[in-house]
Amino acid sequence: MDIAKGIGILMIVYGHSWFVANSLELQYPIIASFILPLFFFLSGVFFKPEQPFVEMAVRKADGLLKPFFFTMLVYVIVRDVLRGQPLLPDIGGVLYASVDTIPWQALWFLPHFWVAILFSWVMLRLIQRLKLSLPVSCLLMVLQLLIGIWILPWFWQVPVSIGGQTWVVPGLPFGLEITLISSTYFICGYLLRDWLRRHEGSWLALVISVALFAAVFLGSHATMDLAQRRYDHWLWTSLLAV
């Protein structure tokens, strides 16, 4: 599992590199199809829902929200002062914390990850309280994923008229509308953690997995980009992610 986590981190770093950004027809759709689901899944494997909600929320906020808001606010304040630009719009964008409202768009992930962790805690506690079996819990996650895919475009780049002016909604704050999708992979990681720790990988399984991935990708060309609220197909995109 430590090796898988290390590979996941390396893939995320590579996914934001120049090489991927300049290969929009090949590397980008391939990497994007599994990079975030992999990170959420592995994070779920190491998650401990036994901790109290408030304590967990504060601790995660200290590690995710504090560096995000400190870095973003210092940056926009210094930048706007040097450029002589109004501060309030950019500060509001940072506090809104959606990918299109912050200057360093790659950091949109931090506040959303915090929200996904909190929601996953609630769902895992509900699963434990209801004493749902693993198959039933997985079916619940499939339903949650489908609902998440359904509502994904509802708040993205939608024109809204207020007081005679038209505004374009840049998604919900903290990417809230993505939560049902991201937390699905997070929760699945937690639910399958015991099986994963017992599972012994093999080269044959790796070859089969790569072959299946290639077949699905070449046949569908489906991918995802949660930052841009993109989830091409409910089945093919999900298969590529797992």
C-alpha positions as CSV (number, residue, x, y, z in Angstrom):
1,M,0.0,0.0,0.0
2,D,2.9,2.4,0.7
3,I,4.2,1.7,-2.8
4,A,0.7,2.4,-4.3
5,K,0.5,5.6,-2.3
6,G,3.9,6.8,-3.5
7,I,3.0,6.0,-7.1
8,G,-0.3,7.9,-6.7
9,I,1.6,11.0,-5.5
10,L,4.0,10.8,-8.4
11,M,1.2,10.5,-10.9
12,I,-0.5,13.6,-9.5
13,V,2.7,15.5,-9.8
14,Y,3.2,14.3,-13.3
15,G,-0.4,15.0,-14.2
16,H,0.3,18.7,-13.6
17,S,3.5,18.8,-15.6
18,W,4.3,20.5,-18.9
19,F,4.3,17.1,-20.7
20,V,0.7,16.4,-19.9
21,A,-0.5,19.9,-20.5
22,N,1.0,19.7,-24.0
23,S,-0.5,16.3,-24.8
24,L,-4.2,17.1,-24.7
25,E,-5.2,14.3,-27.1
26,L,-3.3,11.4,-25.4
27,Q,-1.6,11.9,-22.0
28,Y,-4.1,14.3,-20.6
29,P,-7.2,12.1,-21.1
30,I,-5.4,9.0,-20.0
31,I,-3.9,10.5,-16.8
32,A,-7.0,12.5,-15.9
33,S,-9.2,9.4,-16.1
34,F,-7.8,7.9,-13.0
35,I,-5.5,10.4,-11.2
36,L,-8.0,11.9,-8.8
37,P,-10.0,8.8,-8.2
38,L,-6.7,7.0,-7.3
39,F,-5.8,9.7,-4.8
40,F,-9.3,9.7,-3.2
41,F,-9.3,5.9,-3.1
42,L,-5.9,5.7,-1.4
43,S,-6.8,8.4,1.0
44,G,-9.9,6.4,2.0
45,V,-7.8,3.3,2.6
46,F,-5.9,5.2,5.3
47,F,-8.8,7.1,6.8
48,K,-10.0,6.6,10.4
49,P,-13.7,7.5,10.8
50,E,-13.6,6.5,14.5
51,Q,-12.3,10.0,15.3
52,P,-14.9,12.6,16.5
53,F,-16.3,14.8,13.7
54,V,-15.3,18.2,15.1
55,E,-11.8,17.1,16.1
56,M,-11.3,15.5,12.6
57,A,-12.7,18.6,10.8
58,V,-10.5,21.0,12.7
59,R,-7.4,18.8,12.2
60,K,-8.0,18.4,8.5
61,A,-8.7,22.2,8.2
62,D,-5.4,22.9,9.8
63,G,-3.6,20.8,7.2
64,L,-5.7,21.7,4.1
65,L,-7.6,25.0,4.5
66,K,-5.0,27.0,6.5
67,P,-2.2,26.7,4.0
68,F,-4.6,27.2,1.1
69,F,-6.2,30.4,2.4
70,F,-2.9,31.8,3.7
71,T,-1.0,31.3,0.5
72,M,-3.9,32.5,-1.8
73,L,-4.7,35.5,0.3
74,V,-1.1,36.7,0.6
75,Y,-0.6,36.2,-3.1
76,V,-3.7,38.1,-4.3
77,I,-3.2,40.9,-1.8
78,V,0.4,41.5,-2.8
79,R,-0.5,41.1,-6.5
80,D,-3.4,43.5,-6.4
81,V,-1.6,46.1,-4.4
82,L,1.3,46.1,-6.9
83,R,-1.0,46.3,-9.8
84,G,-3.4,48.8,-8.3
85,Q,-6.3,46.5,-8.7
86,P,-9.4,46.3,-6.3
87,L,-8.9,43.7,-3.6
88,L,-12.4,42.6,-2.7
89,P,-13.2,40.7,-5.9
90,D,-10.1,38.6,-5.7
91,I,-10.4,38.0,-2.0
92,G,-14.0,36.9,-2.5
93,G,-12.8,34.5,-5.2
94,V,-10.3,33.0,-2.8
95,L,-12.9,32.5,-0.1
96,Y,-15.3,31.0,-2.7
97,A,-12.5,28.5,-3.5
98,S,-13.7,27.2,-6.9
99,V,-11.3,26.5,-9.7
100,D,-12.3,29.5,-11.7
101,T,-12.2,32.0,-8.8
102,I,-8.6,31.4,-7.7
103,P,-5.3,32.5,-9.4
104,W,-3.5,29.2,-8.9
105,Q,-6.1,26.8,-10.2
106,A,-4.3,23.6,-9.3
107,L,-4.9,24.4,-5.7
108,W,-8.7,24.1,-6.0
109,F,-8.3,20.5,-4.8
110,L,-7.3,21.4,-1.2
111,P,-10.6,23.0,0.0
112,H,-12.6,20.4,-1.9
113,F,-10.6,17.5,-0.4
114,W,-11.6,18.9,3.0
115,V,-15.3,18.8,2.1
116,A,-15.0,15.3,0.7
117,I,-13.4,14.0,3.9
118,L,-16.2,15.5,6.0
119,F,-18.9,14.0,3.8
120,S,-17.2,10.7,3.7
121,W,-17.1,10.6,7.5
122,V,-20.8,11.2,7.7
123,M,-21.5,8.4,5.1
124,L,-19.2,5.9,6.8
125,R,-20.8,6.6,10.1
126,L,-24.2,6.0,8.5
127,I,-23.0,2.7,7.0
128,Q,-21.7,1.6,10.4
129,R,-24.8,2.7,12.2
130,L,-27.1,0.8,9.8
131,K,-24.6,-2.2,9.9
132,L,-24.7,-2.5,6.1
133,S,-22.9,-5.4,4.5
134,L,-20.0,-4.7,2.1
135,P,-22.1,-5.6,-1.0
136,V,-25.0,-3.3,0.1
137,S,-22.5,-0.5,0.9
138,C,-21.0,-0.8,-2.5
139,L,-24.4,-0.6,-4.1
140,L,-25.1,2.5,-2.1
141,M,-21.8,4.0,-3.4
142,V,-22.9,3.2,-7.0
143,L,-26.1,5.1,-6.4
144,Q,-24.2,8.0,-4.9
145,L,-21.9,8.1,-7.9
146,L,-24.8,8.1,-10.4
147,I,-26.5,11.0,-8.5
148,G,-23.2,12.9,-8.4
149,I,-22.7,12.5,-12.2
150,W,-26.3,13.6,-12.7
151,I,-26.0,16.9,-10.8
152,L,-22.4,17.6,-11.8
153,P,-23.2,20.2,-14.6
154,W,-26.0,21.9,-12.7
155,F,-23.9,24.7,-11.2
156,W,-21.0,24.9,-13.7
157,Q,-20.8,27.9,-16.0
158,V,-24.6,28.5,-15.7
159,P,-25.8,32.1,-16.5
160,V,-27.8,33.6,-13.7
161,S,-29.6,37.0,-13.9
162,I,-29.7,39.2,-10.8
163,G,-30.9,42.8,-10.8
164,G,-30.7,43.1,-14.5
165,Q,-27.1,41.7,-14.6
166,T,-26.1,38.3,-15.8
167,W,-23.5,36.3,-13.9
168,V,-21.9,33.0,-14.7
169,V,-21.9,30.6,-11.8
170,P,-18.3,29.2,-11.4
171,G,-19.5,26.1,-9.6
172,L,-20.4,25.9,-6.0
173,P,-18.0,27.0,-3.2
174,F,-15.3,24.5,-2.4
175,G,-16.5,22.4,-5.4
176,L,-19.4,21.1,-3.4
177,E,-21.2,19.7,-6.4
178,I,-18.3,17.3,-7.0
179,T,-18.5,15.8,-3.5
180,L,-20.8,12.9,-4.3
181,I,-18.3,11.7,-6.9
182,S,-15.0,12.3,-5.1
183,S,-16.3,10.9,-1.8
184,T,-17.5,7.7,-3.6
185,Y,-13.9,6.8,-4.4
186,F,-12.8,7.8,-1.0
187,I,-15.4,5.7,0.8
188,C,-14.7,2.7,-1.5
189,G,-11.1,2.9,-0.5
190,Y,-12.1,2.6,3.1
191,L,-14.6,-0.2,2.5
192,L,-12.0,-2.3,0.6
193,R,-9.1,-1.5,2.8
194,D,-8.9,-4.9,4.5
195,W,-9.1,-6.8,1.2
196,L,-6.4,-4.6,-0.3
197,R,-4.1,-5.1,2.6
198,R,-4.5,-8.9,2.3
199,H,-4.3,-8.9,-1.5
200,E,-1.1,-10.0,-3.1
201,G,-0.5,-8.5,-6.5
202,S,0.9,-10.3,-9.5
203,W,2.4,-9.3,-12.9
204,L,-0.5,-11.2,-14.6
205,A,-3.1,-9.1,-12.8
206,L,-1.2,-5.9,-13.7
207,V,-1.0,-6.9,-17.4
208,I,-4.7,-7.8,-17.5
209,S,-5.6,-4.5,-15.8
210,V,-3.5,-2.4,-18.3
211,A,-5.0,-4.4,-21.2
212,L,-8.6,-3.8,-20.0
213,F,-7.8,-0.1,-19.4
214,A,-6.5,0.3,-22.9
215,A,-9.4,-1.5,-24.4
216,V,-12.0,0.7,-22.6
217,F,-10.1,3.9,-23.3
218,L,-9.5,3.1,-27.0
219,G,-13.1,2.1,-27.4
220,S,-14.7,5.0,-25.6
221,H,-12.1,7.8,-25.4
222,A,-13.9,8.7,-22.1
223,T,-12.2,10.6,-19.4
224,M,-12.9,12.9,-16.5
225,D,-11.8,16.3,-15.2
226,L,-13.6,17.1,-12.0
227,A,-12.1,20.6,-11.8
228,Q,-13.9,21.4,-15.1
229,R,-16.9,19.3,-14.1
230,R,-16.3,16.8,-16.8
231,Y,-17.4,13.2,-16.5
232,D,-17.8,11.8,-20.0
233,H,-19.7,8.6,-19.4
234,W,-21.2,7.1,-16.3
235,L,-20.0,3.6,-17.1
236,W,-16.8,3.9,-19.2
237,T,-15.3,6.8,-17.2
238,S,-16.0,4.9,-14.0
239,L,-14.4,1.7,-15.3
240,L,-11.3,3.7,-16.3
241,A,-11.1,5.2,-12.9
242,V,-11.1,1.8,-11.1
